[in-house]
Amino acid sequence: MDIDWTHAAPTVLAAFLASLVEFVEALTIVLAVGAVRGWRSALGGTGMALLVLLAIVVTLGPALTRIPLDLVQLGVGTLILLFGMRWLRKAILRSAGIIPLHDEDAEYAKETALLRGLGGMGQGWDGVAVSAAFKITMIEGIEVVFIVVALGAAGGGLLIPASIGAIAALLLVVALGLVLHRPVAMIPENMLKFIVGLLLCSFGTFWIGEGMGVVWPGGDLAIVALIAGFLTAALALVRLCRARALRVAVSMQAGQ
């Protein structure tokens, strides 16, 4: 199958960035499990989860191609838009200081303390470690699978490019984990979520329009205009939320 990589580049980027965020969060827990409970069980649980996720992608991807493209674009576009709005909402609130930034180092310390209190370890496979690594990899991986399958199906034959983006993110996170042996805290997670939220909202809106028969001016270039529109609205909301939070803080201080 011939792939137009110029057309596929935005899909690869969106899948890569979204997967990067999820895999970084999963890596934090897997590192904690390995450091406290043992690496064989931690990597075993992670590997089993990755095999399950791969099977889901292989099953769902081709199945969606049998559905008329306009229906897939409309349905998946709606889900992608809602998914992107959830990420963008959190990123806006974190940028405005309404909710705290996600701290991978703090999450690692918390998970490490929890794992140490779960009892002793035997000589063989550690069920606690396998279960913890499997669960976190599945939780974060399901979101990656959803994004990869949605980007691949709704974009029309882009499952392979979307999968390449996700695999590249996985390999990068694994490499960083092997080198650093610690949470990848230097990656600006909130900025990534902001960018991914913009991309998913823009892709979702574009595909909803295509599913409804809308002819976008400029074709795929309309996605760039949608990204600019969502970015402008998001930055305006950050300023509004920040100003409101400041007014509330001042009012509370005045009332004391």
C-alpha positions in Angstrom: 0.0 0.0 0.0 1.4 3.4 -1.1 1.4 6.0 1.6 1.6 9.7 1.0 3.9 10.7 3.8 3.4 14.4 3.3 -0.3 13.8 4.0 0.4 11.4 6.8 2.9 13.6 8.7 0.3 15.3 10.9 -1.1 11.9 11.8 2.3 10.6 12.7 3.0 13.7 14.8 -0.3 13.5 16.7 0.1 9.8 17.4 3.7 10.3 18.5 3.0 13.2 20.9 -0.2 11.6 22.4 1.6 8.3 22.9 4.6 10.0 24.4 2.5 11.5 27.2 0.8 8.2 28.0 4.0 6.1 27.9 5.9 8.6 30.1 3.2 8.2 32.8 3.3 4.4 32.4 7.1 4.4 32.6 7.0 6.1 36.0 4.9 3.3 37.6 6.8 0.5 35.8 10.1 1.9 37.1 8.8 2.1 40.6 7.5 -1.5 40.4 10.9 -2.7 39.0 12.9 -0.9 41.6 10.9 -2.1 44.6 9.5 -5.5 43.5 11.9 -6.8 40.9 12.5 -6.1 37.2 11.6 -9.6 35.8 8.0 -9.3 37.1 7.7 -5.6 36.2 8.9 -6.2 32.6 6.8 -9.4 32.3 3.6 -7.6 33.3 4.5 -4.7 30.9 5.2 -7.1 28.0 1.9 -9.0 28.5 0.0 -5.7 28.4 1.8 -4.6 25.2 0.9 -7.9 23.5 -2.8 -7.4 24.4 -2.7 -3.8 23.1 -1.1 -4.9 19.9 -3.8 -7.5 19.4 -6.5 -4.8 19.9 -4.9 -2.6 17.3 -4.6 -5.4 14.8 -8.2 -6.4 15.4 -9.9 -3.0 15.5 -7.9 -1.2 12.7 -8.9 -3.5 9.8 -12.5 -3.9 11.2 -13.1 -0.1 11.0 -12.0 0.0 7.4 -15.1 -2.2 6.5 -17.4 0.6 7.7 -18.3 3.4 5.2 -15.6 6.1 5.6 -18.1 9.0 6.2 -19.7 7.1 9.1 -16.3 6.3 10.6 -15.2 10.0 10.2 -18.4 11.2 11.9 -18.3 8.8 14.8 -14.6 8.7 15.4 -14.3 12.4 14.8 -16.8 13.1 17.5 -14.9 10.8 20.0 -11.5 12.3 19.0 -12.9 15.8 19.5 -14.3 15.0 23.0 -11.0 13.2 23.9 -9.0 16.3 22.7 -11.3 18.7 24.6 -10.7 16.7 27.9 -6.9 16.9 27.4 -7.1 20.6 26.4 -9.3 21.5 29.4 -6.8 20.0 31.8 -3.9 21.7 30.1 -5.7 25.1 30.2 -6.4 24.7 33.9 -2.9 23.7 34.7 -1.5 26.6 32.6 -3.7 29.0 34.5 -2.6 27.6 37.9 -6.1 26.3 38.7 -4.9 22.7 39.2 -1.3 21.6 39.9 1.1 20.4 37.2 1.6 16.6 37.0 4.9 15.7 38.8 6.4 12.4 37.7 9.0 12.5 40.5 6.3 12.8 43.1 4.2 10.1 41.5 7.3 7.8 41.5 7.9 8.4 45.2 4.2 7.8 46.0 4.1 4.6 44.1 7.4 3.4 45.5 6.1 3.9 49.1 2.9 2.1 48.3 4.6 -0.9 46.7 6.9 -1.3 49.7 3.9 -1.7 52.0 2.3 -4.6 50.0 4.1 -7.5 51.6 7.1 -9.6 50.9 8.3 -11.1 47.6 8.8 -14.7 46.8 11.6 -16.3 44.7 9.5 -16.7 41.5 7.1 -14.3 39.8 5.8 -11.5 42.0 2.0 -11.3 41.4 1.8 -7.8 42.8 4.5 -6.5 40.4 3.1 -8.3 37.4 -0.4 -7.0 38.2 0.7 -3.4 38.8 2.9 -3.2 35.7 0.2 -4.8 33.5 -2.6 -2.6 34.9 -0.8 0.8 34.4 0.4 -0.3 30.9 -3.1 -1.2 29.9 -4.7 1.9 31.4 -2.3 4.3 29.6 -2.0 2.0 26.5 -5.8 1.9 25.9 -5.8 5.6 25.3 -2.8 5.2 22.9 -4.7 2.4 21.0 -7.8 4.5 20.8 -5.9 7.5 19.3 -3.9 5.3 16.9 -7.0 3.4 15.7 -9.0 6.6 15.4 -6.3 8.5 13.6 -5.7 5.6 11.2 -9.3 4.8 10.4 -10.8 8.3 10.2 -7.9 9.6 8.1 -8.4 7.0 5.5 -5.6 4.4 5.3 -3.4 6.0 7.9 -3.3 3.2 10.4 0.3 2.4 9.6 1.6 6.0 9.9 -0.3 6.4 13.2 1.1 3.1 14.5 4.6 4.2 13.5 4.2 7.4 15.5 3.1 5.5 18.6 5.9 2.9 18.3 8.5 5.7 17.9 7.2 7.2 21.1 7.3 3.9 22.9 10.9 3.3 21.8 12.0 6.8 22.9 10.4 6.4 26.3 11.9 2.9 26.8 15.4 4.2 25.7 15.1 7.1 28.2 14.0 4.7 30.9 17.0 2.4 30.3 19.5 5.3 30.3 18.1 7.3 33.2 16.6 4.6 35.4 14.2 7.2 36.7 11.0 9.0 35.8 11.3 11.2 32.6 10.5 14.4 34.5 12.3 16.6 32.0 9.6 16.2 29.3 7.2 19.2 29.6 4.1 17.0 29.9 1.6 19.8 30.3 2.9 21.5 27.1 2.6 18.2 25.3 -1.0 17.7 26.5 -1.8 21.3 25.4 -0.4 20.5 21.9 -2.0 17.1 21.6 -5.3 18.6 22.8 -5.1 21.1 20.0 -4.3 18.5 17.4 -7.0 16.1 18.5 -9.7 18.8 18.6 -8.6 20.0 15.2 -8.6 16.5 13.6 -11.9 15.7 15.3 -13.6 18.8 14.0 -12.2 18.2 10.5 -13.4 14.6 10.3 -16.8 15.5 11.7 -17.1 18.0 8.9 -16.0 15.5 6.3 -18.4 12.9 7.7 -21.2 15.5 7.3 -20.2 16.2 3.7 -18.5 19.6 4.4 -16.0 20.6 1.7 -13.2 22.3 3.7 -11.5 25.2 1.9 -8.0 24.2 1.1 -8.6 20.5 1.8 -6.3 19.1 4.5 -4.8 22.6 5.0 -8.0 23.5 6.8 -6.6 21.5 9.8 -3.9 24.2 10.2 -6.6 26.9 10.4 -8.5 24.8 12.9 -5.4 24.4 15.0 -4.9 28.2 14.9 -8.5 28.7 16.0 -8.4 26.3 18.9 -5.0 27.7 20.0 -6.4 31.3 20.0 -9.4 30.2 22.0 -7.3 28.1 24.5 -4.9 31.0 25.1 -7.8 33.3 25.7 -9.3 30.8 28.2 -5.9 30.5 30.0 -5.9 34.3 30.6 -9.5 34.4 31.7 -9.0 31.5 34.1 -5.8 33.0 35.5 -7.6 36.4 36.0 -10.5 34.7 37.7 -8.3 32.7 40.0 -6.4 35.9 40.9 -9.7 37.7 41.7 -10.8 34.8 43.9 -7.5 34.8 45.8 -7.6 38.6 46.3 -11.2 38.3 47.5 -10.4 35.5 50.0 -7.4 37.5 51.4 -9.6 40.6 51.8 -12.2 38.6 53.7 -9.8 37.3 56.2 
